[in-house]
Structure formats: structure tokens, C-alpha cells
């Protein structure tokens, strides 16, 4: 999947689900650089995306990106 496809698919997931994690990105599109995709969506496409830290049941922490509705 090309980088532009990562941007399009990530945008689609955020608009549909309102959130995405790195694990979601890996499973759904093979994107191992979600933070770079989020950067592009924020700075090139002007999307308002936030990030919050979550804790999994095993105690590991991960970031969850979410779409901020205006």
C-alpha cells in the first residue's frame, strides 16, 4: 500500500471510528509509521487530531489518535 493510500485509509478510519491506534494501523493496512501519517494529516490536510495515552490490560501503554470535532 502506498503512502498516499495510508493517508486516505487513516483519514477514512478516523472519520468513521473517530480513533485509531498503531496496532489498528498495522492490522488494517500494514502501516508501521502511523505517527508520520498523522503528522501529514495534521500539517498537510489541516485535520484536528489529538492523541491520548491508554493502558492495555497487560499494563503496556500505547497512544490512541482521535479526531477532534469542532
PDB file of N, CA, C and O in Angstrom:
ATOM      1  N   UNK A   1       0.852  -1.182   0.000  1.00  0.00           N
ATOM      2  CA  UNK A   1       0.000   0.000   0.000  1.00  0.00           C
ATOM      3  C   UNK A   1       0.892   1.237   0.000  1.00  0.00           C
ATOM      4  O   UNK A   1       1.810   1.335   0.814  1.00  0.00           O
ATOM      5  N   UNK A   2       0.640   2.154  -0.875  1.00  0.00           N
ATOM      6  CA  UNK A   2       1.449   3.364  -0.999  1.00  0.00           C
ATOM      7  C   UNK A   2       1.156   4.340   0.133  1.00  0.00           C
ATOM      8  O   UNK A   2       0.116   4.266   0.787  1.00  0.00           O
ATOM      9  N   UNK A   3       2.104   5.263   0.350  1.00  0.00           N
ATOM     10  CA  UNK A   3       1.939   6.242   1.432  1.00  0.00           C
ATOM     11  C   UNK A   3       0.652   7.044   1.298  1.00  0.00           C
ATOM     12  O   UNK A   3      -0.037   7.269   2.293  1.00  0.00           O
ATOM     13  N   UNK A   4       0.314   7.479   0.088  1.00  0.00           N
ATOM     14  CA  UNK A   4      -0.926   8.231  -0.099  1.00  0.00           C
ATOM     15  C   UNK A   4      -2.131   7.393   0.304  1.00  0.00           C
ATOM     16  O   UNK A   4      -3.111   7.916   0.834  1.00  0.00           O
ATOM     17  N   UNK A   5      -2.054   6.094   0.051  1.00  0.00           N
ATOM     18  CA  UNK A   5      -3.133   5.198   0.452  1.00  0.00           C
ATOM     19  C   UNK A   5      -3.224   5.133   1.972  1.00  0.00           C
ATOM     20  O   UNK A   5      -4.325   5.066   2.519  1.00  0.00           O
ATOM     21  N   UNK A   6      -2.075   5.153   2.667  1.00  0.00           N
ATOM     22  CA  UNK A   6      -2.084   5.179   4.126  1.00  0.00           C
ATOM     23  C   UNK A   6      -2.822   6.420   4.625  1.00  0.00           C
ATOM     24  O   UNK A   6      -3.622   6.351   5.559  1.00  0.00           O
ATOM     25  N   UNK A   7      -2.542   7.539   3.995  1.00  0.00           N
ATOM     26  CA  UNK A   7      -3.189   8.790   4.405  1.00  0.00           C
ATOM     27  C   UNK A   7      -4.692   8.693   4.176  1.00  0.00           C
ATOM     28  O   UNK A   7      -5.476   9.027   5.063  1.00  0.00           O
ATOM     29  N   UNK A   8      -5.094   8.242   3.004  1.00  0.00           N
ATOM     30  CA  UNK A   8      -6.517   8.130   2.683  1.00  0.00           C
ATOM     31  C   UNK A   8      -7.226   7.151   3.616  1.00  0.00           C
ATOM     32  O   UNK A   8      -8.307   7.447   4.126  1.00  0.00           O
ATOM     33  N   UNK A   9      -6.622   5.991   3.839  1.00  0.00           N
ATOM     34  CA  UNK A   9      -7.244   4.963   4.682  1.00  0.00           C
ATOM     35  C   UNK A   9      -7.308   5.424   6.140  1.00  0.00           C
ATOM     36  O   UNK A   9      -8.316   5.198   6.810  1.00  0.00           O
ATOM     37  N   UNK A  10      -6.250   6.063   6.639  1.00  0.00           N
ATOM     38  CA  UNK A  10      -6.244   6.559   8.012  1.00  0.00           C
ATOM     39  C   UNK A  10      -7.308   7.632   8.184  1.00  0.00           C
ATOM     40  O   UNK A  10      -8.021   7.647   9.187  1.00  0.00           O
ATOM     41  N   UNK A  11      -7.418   8.523   7.216  1.00  0.00           N
ATOM     42  CA  UNK A  11      -8.448   9.568   7.245  1.00  0.00           C
ATOM     43  C   UNK A  11      -9.831   8.939   7.284  1.00  0.00           C
ATOM     44  O   UNK A  11     -10.697   9.378   8.041  1.00  0.00           O
ATOM     45  N   UNK A  12     -10.039   7.921   6.477  1.00  0.00           N
ATOM     46  CA  UNK A  12     -11.322   7.209   6.432  1.00  0.00           C
ATOM     47  C   UNK A  12     -11.648   6.557   7.781  1.00  0.00           C
ATOM     48  O   UNK A  12     -12.779   6.644   8.259  1.00  0.00           O
ATOM     49  N   UNK A  13     -10.660   5.908   8.383  1.00  0.00           N
ATOM     50  CA  UNK A  13     -10.868   5.243   9.677  1.00  0.00           C
ATOM     51  C   UNK A  13     -11.187   6.271  10.757  1.00  0.00           C
ATOM     52  O   UNK A  13     -12.100   6.065  11.557  1.00  0.00           O
ATOM     53  N   UNK A  14     -10.443   7.376  10.786  1.00  0.00           N
ATOM     54  CA  UNK A  14     -10.696   8.422  11.781  1.00  0.00           C
ATOM     55  C   UNK A  14     -12.096   9.011  11.616  1.00  0.00           C
ATOM     56  O   UNK A  14     -12.788   9.251  12.606  1.00  0.00           O
ATOM     57  N   UNK A  15     -12.509   9.239  10.395  1.00  0.00           N
ATOM     58  CA  UNK A  15     -13.828   9.820  10.155  1.00  0.00           C
ATOM     59  C   UNK A  15     -14.944   8.837  10.498  1.00  0.00           C
ATOM     60  O   UNK A  15     -16.018   9.247  10.936  1.00  0.00           O
ATOM     61  N   UNK A  16     -14.697   7.552  10.302  1.00  0.00           N
ATOM     62  CA  UNK A  16     -15.714   6.531  10.577  1.00  0.00           C
ATOM     63  C   UNK A  16     -15.752   6.159  12.060  1.00  0.00           C
ATOM     64  O   UNK A  16     -16.820   6.141  12.673  1.00  0.00           O
ATOM     65  N   UNK A  17     -14.577   5.860  12.637  1.00  0.00           N
ATOM     66  CA  UNK A  17     -14.499   5.354  14.007  1.00  0.00           C
ATOM     67  C   UNK A  17     -14.159   6.418  15.036  1.00  0.00           C
ATOM     68  O   UNK A  17     -14.405   6.239  16.229  1.00  0.00           O
ATOM     69  N   UNK A  18     -13.590   7.532  14.571  1.00  0.00           N
ATOM     70  CA  UNK A  18     -13.209   8.602  15.480  1.00  0.00           C
ATOM     71  C   UNK A  18     -11.875   8.402  16.158  1.00  0.00           C
ATOM     72  O   UNK A  18     -11.395   9.312  16.833  1.00  0.00           O
ATOM     73  N   UNK A  19     -11.238   7.208  16.001  1.00  0.00           N
ATOM     74  CA  UNK A  19      -9.959   6.942  16.654  1.00  0.00           C
ATOM     75  C   UNK A  19      -9.209   5.839  15.924  1.00  0.00           C
ATOM     76  O   UNK A  19      -9.782   5.062  15.161  1.00  0.00           O
ATOM     77  N   UNK A  20      -7.884   5.798  16.188  1.00  0.00           N
ATOM     78  CA  UNK A  20      -7.034   4.747  15.611  1.00  0.00           C
ATOM     79  C   UNK A  20      -5.793   4.602  16.480  1.00  0.00           C
ATOM     80  O   UNK A  20      -5.295   5.580  17.038  1.00  0.00           O
ATOM     81  N   UNK A  21      -5.299   3.373  16.590  1.00  0.00           N
ATOM     82  CA  UNK A  21      -4.052   3.096  17.304  1.00  0.00           C
ATOM     83  C   UNK A  21      -3.033   2.540  16.312  1.00  0.00           C
ATOM     84  O   UNK A  21      -3.374   2.201  15.179  1.00  0.00           O
ATOM     85  N   UNK A  22      -1.794   2.454  16.748  1.00  0.00           N
ATOM     86  CA  UNK A  22      -0.751   1.875  15.885  1.00  0.00           C
ATOM     87  C   UNK A  22      -1.094   0.437  15.528  1.00  0.00           C
ATOM     88  O   UNK A  22      -0.878   0.004  14.395  1.00  0.00           O
ATOM     89  N   UNK A  23      -1.628  -0.302  16.492  1.00  0.00           N
ATOM     90  CA  UNK A  23      -1.978  -1.701  16.230  1.00  0.00           C
ATOM     91  C   UNK A  23      -3.079  -1.784  15.164  1.00  0.00           C
ATOM     92  O   UNK A  23      -3.031  -2.646  14.287  1.00  0.00           O
ATOM     93  N   UNK A  24      -4.064  -0.892  15.243  1.00  0.00           N
ATOM     94  CA  UNK A  24      -5.107  -0.846  14.208  1.00  0.00           C
ATOM     95  C   UNK A  24      -4.484  -0.610  12.838  1.00  0.00           C
ATOM     96  O   UNK A  24      -4.833  -1.275  11.863  1.00  0.00           O
ATOM     97  N   UNK A  25      -3.551   0.352  12.774  1.00  0.00           N
ATOM     98  CA  UNK A  25      -2.915   0.708  11.504  1.00  0.00           C
ATOM     99  C   UNK A  25      -2.116  -0.461  10.934  1.00  0.00           C
ATOM    100  O   UNK A  25      -2.128  -0.698   9.726  1.00  0.00           O
ATOM    101  N   UNK A  26      -1.428  -1.184  11.799  1.00  0.00           N
ATOM    102  CA  UNK A  26      -0.653  -2.344  11.342  1.00  0.00           C
ATOM    103  C   UNK A  26      -1.582  -3.423  10.825  1.00  0.00           C
ATOM    104  O   UNK A  26      -1.359  -3.972   9.745  1.00  0.00           O
ATOM    105  N   UNK A  27      -2.624  -3.734  11.585  1.00  0.00           N
ATOM    106  CA  UNK A  27      -3.545  -4.809  11.193  1.00  0.00           C
ATOM    107  C   UNK A  27      -4.355  -4.476   9.950  1.00  0.00           C
ATOM    108  O   UNK A  27      -4.527  -5.328   9.078  1.00  0.00           O
ATOM    109  N   UNK A  28      -4.855  -3.250   9.857  1.00  0.00           N
ATOM    110  CA  UNK A  28      -5.790  -2.907   8.785  1.00  0.00           C
ATOM    111  C   UNK A  28      -5.120  -2.515   7.474  1.00  0.00           C
ATOM    112  O   UNK A  28      -5.701  -2.682   6.401  1.00  0.00           O
ATOM    113  N   UNK A  29      -3.866  -1.980   7.562  1.00  0.00           N
ATOM    114  CA  UNK A  29      -3.246  -1.527   6.313  1.00  0.00           C
ATOM    115  C   UNK A  29      -1.751  -1.757   6.238  1.00  0.00           C
ATOM    116  O   UNK A  29      -1.124  -1.380   5.248  1.00  0.00           O
ATOM    117  N   UNK A  30      -1.161  -2.366   7.260  1.00  0.00           N
ATOM    118  CA  UNK A  30       0.270  -2.633   7.240  1.00  0.00           C
ATOM    119  C   UNK A  30       1.121  -1.391   7.463  1.00  0.00           C
ATOM    120  O   UNK A  30       2.310  -1.392   7.144  1.00  0.00           O
ATOM    121  N   UNK A  31       0.529  -0.333   8.007  1.00  0.00           N
ATOM    122  CA  UNK A  31       1.239   0.921   8.237  1.00  0.00           C
ATOM    123  C   UNK A  31       1.937   0.867   9.590  1.00  0.00           C
ATOM    124  O   UNK A  31       1.288   0.874  10.636  1.00  0.00           O
ATOM    125  N   UNK A  32       3.262   0.814   9.560  1.00  0.00           N
ATOM    126  CA  UNK A  32       4.044   0.774  10.801  1.00  0.00           C
ATOM    127  C   UNK A  32       4.510   2.157  11.222  1.00  0.00           C
ATOM    128  O   UNK A  32       5.213   2.297  12.223  1.00  0.00           O
ATOM    129  N   UNK A  33       4.127   3.179  10.467  1.00  0.00           N
ATOM    130  CA  UNK A  33       4.525   4.558  10.782  1.00  0.00           C
ATOM    131  C   UNK A  33       3.298   5.464  10.893  1.00  0.00           C
ATOM    132  O   UNK A  33       3.179   6.470  10.194  1.00  0.00           O
ATOM    133  N   UNK A  34       2.399   5.080  11.782  1.00  0.00           N
ATOM    134  CA  UNK A  34       1.163   5.837  11.947  1.00  0.00           C
ATOM    135  C   UNK A  34       1.437   7.279  12.348  1.00  0.00           C
ATOM    136  O   UNK A  34       0.747   8.186  11.883  1.00  0.00           O
ATOM    137  N   UNK A  35       2.423   7.509  13.196  1.00  0.00           N
ATOM    138  CA  UNK A  35       2.700   8.882  13.638  1.00  0.00           C
ATOM    139  C   UNK A  35       3.070   9.784  12.453  1.00  0.00           C
ATOM    140  O   UNK A  35       2.702  10.959  12.437  1.00  0.00           O
ATOM    141  N   UNK A  36       3.783   9.254  11.478  1.00  0.00           N
ATOM    142  CA  UNK A  36       4.126  10.042  10.285  1.00  0.00           C
ATOM    143  C   UNK A  36       2.873  10.346   9.465  1.00  0.00           C
ATOM    144  O   UNK A  36       2.731  11.444   8.925  1.00  0.00           O
ATOM    145  N   UNK A  37       1.981   9.389   9.376  1.00  0.00           N
ATOM    146  CA  UNK A  37       0.728   9.587   8.656  1.00  0.00           C
ATOM    147  C   UNK A  37      -0.124  10.640   9.359  1.00  0.00           C
ATOM    148  O   UNK A  37      -0.716  11.499   8.707  1.00  0.00           O
ATOM    149  N   UNK A  38      -0.185  10.573  10.689  1.00  0.00           N
ATOM    150  CA  UNK A  38      -0.934  11.550  11.473  1.00  0.00           C
ATOM    151  C   UNK A  38      -0.327  12.945  11.284  1.00  0.00           C
ATOM    152  O   UNK A  38      -1.054  13.929  11.148  1.00  0.00           O
ATOM    153  N   UNK A  39       1.004  13.021  11.276  1.00  0.00           N
ATOM    154  CA  UNK A  39       1.683  14.296  11.038  1.00  0.00           C
ATOM    155  C   UNK A  39       1.213  14.907   9.715  1.00  0.00           C
ATOM    156  O   UNK A  39       0.870  16.088   9.652  1.00  0.00           O
ATOM    157  N   UNK A  40       1.202  14.093   8.667  1.00  0.00           N
ATOM    158  CA  UNK A  40       0.774  14.573   7.350  1.00  0.00           C
ATOM    159  C   UNK A  40      -0.687  15.010   7.363  1.00  0.00           C
ATOM    160  O   UNK A  40      -1.034  16.032   6.770  1.00  0.00           O
ATOM    161  N   UNK A  41      -1.537  14.250   8.028  1.00  0.00           N
ATOM    162  CA  UNK A  41      -2.948  14.632   8.101  1.00  0.00           C
ATOM    163  C   UNK A  41      -3.128  15.956   8.836  1.00  0.00           C
ATOM    164  O   UNK A  41      -3.970  16.770   8.459  1.00  0.00           O
ATOM    165  N   UNK A  42      -2.337  16.169   9.883  1.00  0.00           N
ATOM    166  CA  UNK A  42      -2.425  17.413  10.650  1.00  0.00           C
ATOM    167  C   UNK A  42      -1.891  18.602   9.855  1.00  0.00           C
ATOM    168  O   UNK A  42      -2.555  19.632   9.738  1.00  0.00           O
ATOM    169  N   UNK A  43      -0.687  18.448   9.312  1.00  0.00           N
ATOM    170  CA  UNK A  43       0.020  19.590   8.727  1.00  0.00           C
ATOM    171  C   UNK A  43      -0.246  19.822   7.243  1.00  0.00           C
ATOM    172  O   UNK A  43      -0.203  20.964   6.786  1.00  0.00           O
ATOM    173  N   UNK A  44      -0.513  18.790   6.504  1.00  0.00           N
ATOM    174  CA  UNK A  44      -0.757  18.965   5.070  1.00  0.00           C
ATOM    175  C   UNK A  44      -2.246  19.078   4.748  1.00  0.00           C
ATOM    176  O   UNK A  44      -2.631  19.732   3.779  1.00  0.00           O
ATOM    177  N   UNK A  45      -3.086  18.428   5.577  1.00  0.00           N
ATOM    178  CA  UNK A  45      -4.519  18.402   5.305  1.00  0.00           C
ATOM    179  C   UNK A  45      -5.335  19.165   6.336  1.00  0.00           C
ATOM    180  O   UNK A  45      -6.555  19.266   6.207  1.00  0.00           O
ATOM    181  N   UNK A  46      -4.674  19.706   7.362  1.00  0.00           N
ATOM    182  CA  UNK A  46      -5.341  20.552   8.345  1.00  0.00           C
ATOM    183  C   UNK A  46      -6.323  19.846   9.260  1.00  0.00           C
ATOM    184  O   UNK A  46      -7.204  20.487   9.834  1.00  0.00           O
ATOM    185  N   UNK A  47      -6.185  18.534   9.405  1.00  0.00           N
ATOM    186  CA  UNK A  47      -7.107  17.801  10.288  1.00  0.00           C
ATOM    187  C   UNK A  47      -6.746  18.060  11.745  1.00  0.00           C
ATOM    188  O   UNK A  47      -5.570  18.155  12.096  1.00  0.00           O
ATOM    189  N   UNK A  48      -7.754  18.172  12.578  1.00  0.00           N
ATOM    190  CA  UNK A  48      -7.578  18.410  14.004  1.00  0.00           C
ATOM    191  C   UNK A  48      -7.591  17.055  14.717  1.00  0.00           C
ATOM    192  O   UNK A  48      -8.655  16.514  15.018  1.00  0.00           O
ATOM    193  N   UNK A  49      -6.396  16.514  14.982  1.00  0.00           N
ATOM    194  CA  UNK A  49      -6.246  15.173  15.557  1.00  0.00           C
ATOM    195  C   UNK A  49      -5.495  15.280  16.874  1.00  0.00           C
ATOM    196  O   UNK A  49      -4.435  15.902  16.949  1.00  0.00           O
ATOM    197  N   UNK A  50      -6.055  14.669  17.912  1.00  0.00           N
ATOM    198  CA  UNK A  50      -5.410  14.634  19.221  1.00  0.00           C
ATOM    199  C   UNK A  50      -4.844  13.251  19.497  1.00  0.00           C
ATOM    200  O   UNK A  50      -5.093  12.304  18.750  1.00  0.00           O
ATOM    201  N   UNK A  51      -4.077  13.145  20.584  1.00  0.00           N
ATOM    202  CA  UNK A  51      -3.518  11.857  20.987  1.00  0.00           C
ATOM    203  C   UNK A  51      -3.616  11.734  22.500  1.00  0.00           C
ATOM    204  O   UNK A  51      -3.291  12.664  23.237  1.00  0.00           O
ATOM    205  N   UNK A  52      -4.071  10.567  22.947  1.00  0.00           N
ATOM    206  CA  UNK A  52      -4.129  10.302  24.383  1.00  0.00           C
ATOM    207  C   UNK A  52      -3.456   8.966  24.656  1.00  0.00           C
ATOM    208  O   UNK A  52      -3.510   8.047  23.838  1.00  0.00           O
ATOM    209  N   UNK A  53      -2.826   8.874  25.810  1.00  0.00           N
ATOM    210  CA  UNK A  53      -2.173   7.631  26.202  1.00  0.00           C
ATOM    211  C   UNK A  53      -3.189   6.720  26.880  1.00  0.00           C
ATOM    212  O   UNK A  53      -3.992   7.166  27.700  1.00  0.00           O
ATOM    213  N   UNK A  54      -3.144   5.450  26.529  1.00  0.00           N
ATOM    214  CA  UNK A  54      -4.032   4.438  27.100  1.00  0.00           C
ATOM    215  C   UNK A  54      -3.159   3.342  27.709  1.00  0.00           C
ATOM    216  O   UNK A  54      -1.973   3.245  27.396  1.00  0.00           O
ATOM    217  N   UNK A  55      -3.740   2.528  28.568  1.00  0.00           N
ATOM    218  CA  UNK A  55      -3.038   1.395  29.165  1.00  0.00           C
ATOM    219  C   UNK A  55      -3.805   0.123  28.844  1.00  0.00           C
ATOM    220  O   UNK A  55      -5.002   0.023  29.111  1.00  0.00           O
ATOM    221  N   UNK A  56      -3.104  -0.846  28.268  1.00  0.00           N
ATOM    222  CA  UNK A  56      -3.713  -2.139  27.933  1.00  0.00           C
ATOM    223  C   UNK A  56      -3.855  -2.982  29.200  1.00  0.00           C
ATOM    224  O   UNK A  56      -3.303  -2.641  30.246  1.00  0.00           O
ATOM    225  N   UNK A  57      -4.590  -4.072  29.098  1.00  0.00           N
ATOM    226  CA  UNK A  57      -4.815  -4.943  30.258  1.00  0.00           C
ATOM    227  C   UNK A  57      -3.514  -5.545  30.783  1.00  0.00           C
ATOM    228  O   UNK A  57      -3.429  -5.906  31.957  1.00  0.00           O
ATOM    229  N   UNK A  58      -2.501  -5.655  29.925  1.00  0.00           N
ATOM    230  CA  UNK A  58      -1.215  -6.204  30.356  1.00  0.00           C
ATOM    231  C   UNK A  58      -0.292  -5.132  30.946  1.00  0.00           C
ATOM    232  O   UNK A  58       0.855  -5.418  31.289  1.00  0.00           O
ATOM    233  N   UNK A  59      -0.794  -3.902  31.063  1.00  0.00           N
ATOM    234  CA  UNK A  59      -0.013  -2.819  31.656  1.00  0.00           C
ATOM    235  C   UNK A  59       0.801  -2.002  30.670  1.00  0.00           C
ATOM    236  O   UNK A  59       1.368  -0.976  31.048  1.00  0.00           O
ATOM    237  N   UNK A  60       0.874  -2.427  29.418  1.00  0.00           N
ATOM    238  CA  UNK A  60       1.622  -1.684  28.398  1.00  0.00           C
ATOM    239  C   UNK A  60       0.842  -0.440  28.003  1.00  0.00           C
ATOM    240  O   UNK A  60      -0.387  -0.454  27.931  1.00  0.00           O
ATOM    241  N   UNK A  61       1.584   0.642  27.745  1.00  0.00           N
ATOM    242  CA  UNK A  61       0.951   1.901  27.350  1.00  0.00           C
ATOM    243  C   UNK A  61       1.073   2.090  25.846  1.00  0.00           C
ATOM    244  O   UNK A  61       2.053   1.671  25.231  1.00  0.00           O
ATOM    245  N   UNK A  62       0.071   2.721  25.269  1.00  0.00           N
ATOM    246  CA  UNK A  62       0.066   2.984  23.836  1.00  0.00           C
ATOM    247  C   UNK A  62      -0.712   4.263  23.569  1.00  0.00           C
ATOM    248  O   UNK A  62      -1.513   4.703  24.394  1.00  0.00           O
ATOM    249  N   UNK A  63      -0.465   4.846  22.417  1.00  0.00           N
ATOM    250  CA  UNK A  63      -1.153   6.072  22.033  1.00  0.00           C
ATOM    251  C   UNK A  63      -2.366   5.783  21.170  1.00  0.00           C
ATOM    252  O   UNK A  63      -2.350   4.892  20.321  1.00  0.00           O
ATOM    253  N   UNK A  64      -3.408   6.547  21.404  1.00  0.00           N
ATOM    254  CA  UNK A  64      -4.613   6.449  20.600  1.00  0.00           C
ATOM    255  C   UNK A  64      -4.871   7.826  19.992  1.00  0.00           C
ATOM    256  O   UNK A  64      -5.056   8.806  20.713  1.00  0.00           O
ATOM    257  N   UNK A  65      -4.883   7.892  18.676  1.00  0.00           N
ATOM    258  CA  UNK A  65      -5.163   9.138  17.977  1.00  0.00           C
ATOM    259  C   UNK A  65      -6.665   9.243  17.776  1.00  0.00           C
ATOM    260  O   UNK A  65      -7.334   8.250  17.489  1.00  0.00           O
ATOM    261  N   UNK A  66      -7.189  10.452  17.927  1.00  0.00           N
ATOM    262  CA  UNK A  66      -8.620  10.641  17.780  1.00  0.00           C
ATOM    263  C   UNK A  66      -8.905  11.950  17.044  1.00  0.00           C
ATOM    264  O   UNK A  66      -8.130  12.905  17.098  1.00  0.00           O
ATOM    265  N   UNK A  67     -10.024  11.956  16.369  1.00  0.00           N
ATOM    266  CA  UNK A  67     -10.444  13.129  15.619  1.00  0.00           C
ATOM    267  C   UNK A  67     -11.164  14.083  16.559  1.00  0.00           C
ATOM    268  O   UNK A  67     -12.102  13.691  17.253  1.00  0.00           O
ATOM    269  N   UNK A  68     -10.725  15.325  16.580  1.00  0.00           N
ATOM    270  CA  UNK A  68     -11.352  16.337  17.420  1.00  0.00           C
ATOM    271  C   UNK A  68     -12.415  17.043  16.595  1.00  0.00           C
ATOM    272  O   UNK A  68     -12.112  17.705  15.602  1.00  0.00           O
ATOM    273  N   UNK A  69     -13.649  16.894  17.014  1.00  0.00           N
ATOM    274  CA  UNK A  69     -14.767  17.540  16.321  1.00  0.00           C
ATOM    275  C   UNK A  69     -14.823  18.993  16.750  1.00  0.00           C
ATOM    276  O   UNK A  69     -14.673  19.302  17.933  1.00  0.00           O
ATOM    277  N   UNK A  70     -15.034  19.865  15.818  1.00  0.00           N
ATOM    278  CA  UNK A  70     -15.068  21.298  16.118  1.00  0.00           C
ATOM    279  C   UNK A  70     -16.476  21.795  16.287  1.00  0.00           C
ATOM    280  O   UNK A  70     -16.686  22.980  16.543  1.00  0.00           O
TER     281      UNK A  70
END
